[in-house]
């Protein structure tokens, strides 16, 4: 191992690390030996000089993201081994996901690579770094992907401009590590086809984490009139149509998202008249809706990215769910979600409970939903469980 900066923690501030939690907060640091350079690998010790782990240093509240709890070199072989393990797990999952070529290969802490997201879109790998250290390791990561996938991978694209400090991005940046001759941008999810704009779309281009929940929606869609609110590119809408929905409305505030939804509808159901895309604010849409719906999907963006705005976020979830309860017919089904890491499942359920009470509706919980298996959660890092969902029957 190369000579790395040593960080010593305050007495009593090492317990979470000893329980393999991968975050070390800046307030836990007692002293350092050597320079602290953002993105560099540092070694962490307790106050009695016992080794605890090594990881990327970053300026901010989370000072170290632990890569290993053992003394090891963080080199190209390290990244190859971690990616190989992640791919082996996904290969097992894909055996039970027919006609699917879009999945998450690396889910940060859940794959022992904190700060790194890799999504696979057919022949394209989209990388998104949430730490400077991972960004600095991008060449090792791209090299490992090329070795693991071989000719099956045409493109490797780094999409981190919205997730990293501007200063880090001033380092020499090449968005494409590998660029094939043709970018199709079409993927399949249980046979449903999607145009993916991984260059300009939200996150890495698609909300892969809702795959199993979209499939579940199909069990409830037949002969129902559906409103897919915050619909983005129409994922839930397409599964509703595939499973016999009478009519589907996709609502999103972005006209570009609605245009892409319409393209996806045409890609799968060229002659259909059972879909309408509506570019509108969700609250305005519900306020002006003249008809009730049999099935409503609420999949809003994160209302709370930090705990200091949690109270406002919970009010937001209550308001939008109350609107849905007021616009859903008898024997209706509501799929409602929160992707805010700062919102606990308990707090989310309380907000939905308050919305149901305010709307005067009788509600049963049919399913409690979370993220799929290709978005694994480290048992030592419960913060990785960010997606919460409820499927509700509304009298």
N, C-alpha and C positions, 0 to 999 in steps of 0.2 A: 504493500500500500504506500502511496505517496504521502508526504508529510502534510497532514491536514490540520486546519485550525481546530482547536479543542474548546468546547463549550462546557462549562460546569454549571449545574443547576443548583438552585437554593435548596437547603434542607427542607424536606417535606413536599417539594414540588416535582418529585420524580415518580410519584405513585402511578399516575396514569401511563407514563412511558413503560414502567415495569409491567403494566397490564396490557402492553402492546398497542396503546393508542398512538397513532402515527403523527399527531400534532404536538409541537412544543411551542408554547406561547412565550412572547418576549418577556413578560413579567416573571417567568420562572427562571430566567438566566441570572446567575450570580456573577460570573466572570468569564472572560474569554482569554485564550492564549493563542495569539496569532491574528492576522488580519481577517475581518469579516467582509467578504466580497459577495455581493448578491449573486446567487446562482451557484456558488461553489459548494462542494460537498464538505461538511463539517462532521466531527466526531463529538458525541454528547456523552458526558459522564455525570454521575451523581456527586454529591458533596463529599463522599468518601472515596472518590477516584475509581469507582466501578464503571466499566463501559456499559452504556445503555443502548446506543444505536448510532447510525450515521445517516445523514440526509442532506437535502438541499437547504441552504440558508436563503431567507428572503426577508427584505425589509417589510415590516408590518406586524400586525397582531400575531399571526402564525409565523414564528421566526424560523422554525425548522419543520420540514415535512420528511418524516423518517422513511428511508428506502429499505433499510435492513436493520434488524436488531442484533445482528452478528457483525463482527469485524470482517469487512470484505472490501474488495476493490469495486468501485462503481465505474465500470468500463464497458466496452462494446459487448463483451461476453455476458456481463450482468444483464444488459438490456435484452440481448438475444434470449437468454434463459427465461426471463420473465415473460417475454412475448410468446415464446414457445409454449409455456404453461397455459397462458391465456388462450392461445389458439387451440390447444388440445381440448380444453373445456368447451370451447364453442363448437368444435367438430362433433362432440357428443350431443350438444343441444340441437344442432342443425339436423341430426338424424330424425328428430321429432318435429321438424318445421318444414314440411314439404313445400316446394315451389316458393322458397324464400332465399333471397340472396342479399339481404340487407340486415346487418346486425352490428352490435357493439363488440369490438374486439378487446378494448381496454377501458375499464371503468375506474380510473383513479385508484383510490384507496382500496376498493374492492378487489383489485388485481395487484395490490402491493406496488403500485406505481403512482403515488399521489401527485396530482398536478397534471396528469396526462389522460386525454380522451382520444381513442381511435375508433372511428366508425367505418365500416366496410359497406360500400355501395356497389355491389356486383364486382366490377374490375377496378374499383377506385378505393383507396384508403384516404380518409380525411383525418388529419391530426389537429387536435386543438390543445394547446398548452395553457395551463392555469398557474404555472410557476416558471420563474426565470430559469431555474435549474433544468427543467425539462426542455425548455426552449433551446438552451445551450447544448443539450444532448440530442438534438433533432437529427443530426447526421448519423449517429449510432442507431437511432430508432428506425430511420428510413432504410439503412443498410440491413438491419435485422428483418424488416418487412420483406425486402427483396429476396433475401435468402429463404424465408419461410414460405412465401407464396409463389416464387418463381414467375413463370410466364402468365399465371392466372391474374397477376396484378399489372394493370396498364398505367395507372396514375397514382402518385402519392402527392397529396396536396396539404400544405400546412396553413391552417386558418386560425391564427391566434391574435389578429390585430385588435379584436374586441375584448380579449381576455388577459392581456399583459400590459404592464406599464409601458408608456410610450418610449421611455429611455431604453428599455430592453430591446425594443423593436428597432432601435437605431443601429443595433449590431447588423452585420451583413445578413440580409434576409432574402432567401429565395423561396417563393411560395410553392413552386413545384420542384420536388426532388426527382420525379420521374413523370414524363409527359408522353403518353401514347399519341398515335395519329388521330384518334377519334374519341370524342367524349359523347357517349350516348345519353347518359343521365337518366336511364330508365331502369327501375328495379322492380322486383316482385316480392310481395309479402303474402304468403298463403294464396298465391295465384293472382292477387290483385296487383295491377301495375300502377306505378307512379313515375311521373317526371320529377327528378330531383335536381334542384338548383343548389348544388353544394358550393358553388362559387359565391353566391350572394344570399342564399336563404338563411333563415334563423338557425342558431346553433351550428351544427355541421351540415344543415340542409334539410333535415327531416326529424320528426319526433319518434325515433325508434322505440323509445320506452313505452309507448302505448300499444305496441303490437298485439299482445295477448288480450288487452282490454278491448281493442277494436274487434278482435275475433269474437269475444264474448258478446259484444253488442249485436252481432249477427243473430244470436239466439233469441233476441227480443224484437227484432226489427220487422218481421213479416207483417204485412198489411197495416203497418203503423205510419202515421205522418210524423216526420222526424225533423227536429231543429238541432243542427250541429253548430253550437255557438262558440266563438273563438275557434272557428273551424280550420284556420290556416290553409293547408293545401287539400283539405277534404278527406283525410284519412278515415275518420269515423263514417263520413257520408258514403264512401265507396263500399264499405262493409255492410252498411244498412241497405244500399241498393242491391248488392250482390245477394242479399238474403231476403229480398222480396218486399222491401218497404214500399208503401203506396206512393209517398211523396217525400222528398228530402230537401230541406232548405239549409244551405251552408252560409253562415254569417261570420264575417270578419271585418274589422275596421280597415284592413289593408286591401285596396282594390287590386294590387298585384297578386296577393294571395288568392283572391277570388278568381282572377284570370287563370292562375295555375290550377285551381280546383276545377274550373271548367275544362281545362285541357285534360286533366286526369279523368274526368267523367267521360269525355269523348274517347279517350284512350281505351276505356273499359266498356263503355255502353254507348256506342256511336249514335244510335238512333233514339235514345231515350228522351222522354219528355217528363221524367219523374224527378228532375232536379232543377233547382233554381239557386244561383249564387247571389248573395246580397252583401254589398259593401256598406256596413253600418256599424256604429258603436253598439255594443251589446245592450246597454241600458236603454238607449234610444229605440233599438229594435223591439225590445219587450214592451216599452211604453206605447209603441204604435201598432203592435201586433193585434190584428183583428180576430184571428182564429186561435184556438187552443191547439196544442200538440199532444200526440200520444206518447212520444219519446223525445226527451231533450238531453243533449250532451253539453255539459259545461266544462271546458278545458282551458281555463284562463292562463295567461302568463303569470309568473311568480308575483303575487301581490306583496310579498315580503322577502327581500333578499338579506335583510339584517334584522336582528332582534329589536333594534331601536324603533322600528316601524311596525312592530308586530300588532299592536292594538288597532292601528288603522287598517292593516291587512285583514284582520279578523272581521272588522266591520264590513270591509269590501266583500268578503266571502258571504257574509250574512245577507247583504243587500242583493247580490246577484242571484243567490239561491232562492231568496224570497220571491224575486221576479219570476224565476222558473216555476216555483210552486204555484204562483198566481196564474201562470200561462199554460199549465199542463192539465189535461182533461182527467176525468175519472178513470181509474185503472191504468194510470200513466206510469211510465218508467223514467227515472232520472238517473243518468250517469254524471256524477259530479266529482271534480278533481281539484287537488292543490299540488303544485310542484314546488312550493316554497319550502326550502330546507328548514327555515326558522319556525315553521308552523308544525306543531306536533299533531299526530293523528287524533289525540284527545281534543285539542283545541279546534281542529278542523271540524270534528263531529259536533262539538258544542255550537259552533257557528251555524252549521246546517240545522241542528236542532232548533236553535232560536229562529231561524228563517221559517221552518215548518210551523212552529208555534204562532209566529206573527201572521202567517198566511192562513192559519186555521185549517191545516190539512192533516189528515192521519197518514202516517208514513211508517213503512217497514224497511229495515235494512235486509237486502237480499244477498249482497256480496260486499266484502271489504277488499279493496284492490291495492296493489302496489306495483313496483317496477318488475320487469321480467328477469329471467335468470341470467341473461347476458349483461345485466346491470347489477352484478353481485354486490352484497353489502358485507364488509368485514364485520365479524361479530364483535370485534374490539373497537369499531368505529360506527356507532349507531347513527351518526350524522349523515352517513351515506344513504340512509333511507329517506329520500326526499319526496317521492311520489306517493300521494295518498289518494284513494278513491273510494266512493261509495256508490253502489247500485241500489236505488230506492224504489219501492212500490208506493204509489201515491193514490189514496182512495179519492 
